[in-house]
C-alpha cells in the first residue's frame, strides 16, 4: 500500500488553518485516503485474528501429540526403529 499524499496549511511561519499544499510531513490527508487506510487496517486485523493461532494453543497441541505418541506402544516401537536406523548410518 502506498503512502497517502499529505497536505499542510503552514507557510513560512504562518498557519492558514486548512490544507493547501502537498507536503511530506503535512498534518492532513484526504478523507478518501484515511478511509482506505482504515479499511486496510481492519481487513488485516480480521485476517490475523482468524489465521494466527495463539502460541499457548500451539504449545498445548504439541504437548498433547507428544503424549499421544509416547503413550502409544506402536509409536514407541516405530520411534525405536527410526532411532536405530539413524544410529546405523
Protein Blocks (a to p, Z undefined) as FASTA:
>chain_A
ZZdddddfbeehiaehiafbdcfkbcbdcfklmmmmmmmmmmmmmmmmmmmccfklmmmm
mmmmmmmmmmpmklmmmmmmmmmmmmmZZ
